[in-house]
């Protein structure tokens, strides 16, 4: 597959409610040959979404990641 992001990874993050879907999506993107940087969360335990999405968004803003999910 042609990598539309170039060499920069895709940032992905979620809170506990999205953990399962985030994991499935990240795995699917990796199977397609894309580089994925997972900012968490790493479980279904309750967490606050901003604690995880903000670092992902900042990585995109700094150009360290091509896109964010």
C-alpha positions in Angstrom: 0.0 0.0 0.0 1.2 3.5 -0.8 1.8 5.4 2.5 -0.1 8.7 2.2 1.5 10.0 5.3 5.1 9.8 4.0 7.4 8.7 6.8 5.6 10.4 9.7 3.4 8.2 11.9 -0.3 8.5 12.5 -1.1 9.6 16.1 -4.0 7.7 17.7 -5.5 8.2 21.2 -8.7 7.5 23.1 -10.3 7.4 26.5 -11.5 4.2 28.1 -14.8 4.2 26.1 -12.9 4.0 22.8 -10.1 1.7 23.9 -11.3 -1.4 22.1 -12.0 0.4 18.8 -8.7 2.3 19.0 -6.9 -1.0 19.4 -8.7 -2.6 16.4 -8.1 0.5 14.3 -4.4 0.8 15.2 -3.8 -2.9 14.4 -5.6 -2.5 11.0 -3.5 0.5 10.1 -0.3 -1.3 11.0 -1.4 -4.3 8.8 -1.7 -1.8 6.0 1.9 -0.9 6.5 1.3 2.4 8.2 3.3 3.6 11.2 1.0 4.3 14.2 2.0 6.1 17.4 -0.4 5.1 20.1 -0.8 7.8 22.8 -3.1 5.6 25.0 -5.1 4.8 26.9 -3.8 1.3 27.3 -6.9 -0.3 29.1 -10.6 0.1 29.6 -10.1 1.5 33.0 -11.8 5.0 33.4 -9.5 7.9 32.3 -9.9 11.5 31.1 -9.9 11.9 27.3 -7.9 15.2 27.4 -4.9 13.4 29.1 -4.4 11.3 26.0 -5.7 13.3 23.1 -3.7 16.5 23.9 -0.3 14.9 23.5 -1.5 13.3 20.3 -2.7 16.6 19.0 0.5 18.4 20.0 2.6 15.7 18.2 0.6 16.5 15.0 0.9 20.2 15.5 4.7 19.8 15.9 4.9 17.8 12.7 6.0 14.6 14.6 2.9 12.8 13.3 1.2 13.3 10.0 -2.4 13.0 11.2 -4.3 12.2 14.3 -7.2 9.9 15.1 
